[in-house]
Amino acid sequence: MSKRNMKVVRLLEPEMCLNCRFAQIADVETASGGKQRMIYCRRLDCDNWDMTSAETATDVQVRDDEAA
């Protein structure tokens, strides 16, 4: 994954991402050290994001074989 300013954001309606062509499953590590499986979005302007509690992601490993 290229070095970008990746953020972990809350999804307003997570169900919408399940069928989205821009969504993939990723293993994400946050700045606080937590690791979780999350949805990685290739769309950079999605209206389904709540940016108020955004947290920096230190590592993102997108799973190529899994769609959301």
N, C-alpha and C positions, 0 to 999 in steps of 0.2 A: 504494500500500500504506500503510495507516495506521501511525503510529509505535508500534510495540510493541517489547518486549524480545525480539527474534528471536535464536535460537541455532542454530548448526550443530552437529548431534549425529551420532554414528555410529549406523548402523542395525544391529541384531543380525542380522536376516534380510532383506536388501534385496528379495529376490524377493517377499516378502509385500506390498510396497508397489505392485508392478506392476499388480495388479488391485483395489487398494483405491479405494473411491469418494471418499475424503478426500484422495488424493494427486494432485498436479499437478506439472508440470515448471516450474522457476524458475531464473533466472540470479541467482546470489548472490555478493555481495562481502563478504569477511570483514574484520575489523578489521586484519588483517595486510596487507591490500591485494590478496589473491588473489581471482580471479574464477573461478567454476565453474558448470556446469549441475548442478542437484541436484533432489531431490524435495522439494517443499513440501507439508507435511501440515496440513490444516485441523483435524484432530483434536488436541485439546490434552492428551490423556491416554493416548497410545499406549504399549503395553507393549513395542514393538519398538525403543525408543530406549535408547541407552547414553549417559547424561548425564555420565559421568566425565570426558570430554575435551571438553565443550561449549565452543564458541567463539562470541563475539558476531558476529552478522551486521550489517553497516552498511547494506546495501542489498539488497532482495529484489524482483525483478521477475518476477511469476508470468505464465507464458505461458498465456493464456486458451484457445488452440486446441489445447493438448496435454495429454493425461492421461498419468499415469505408466505 
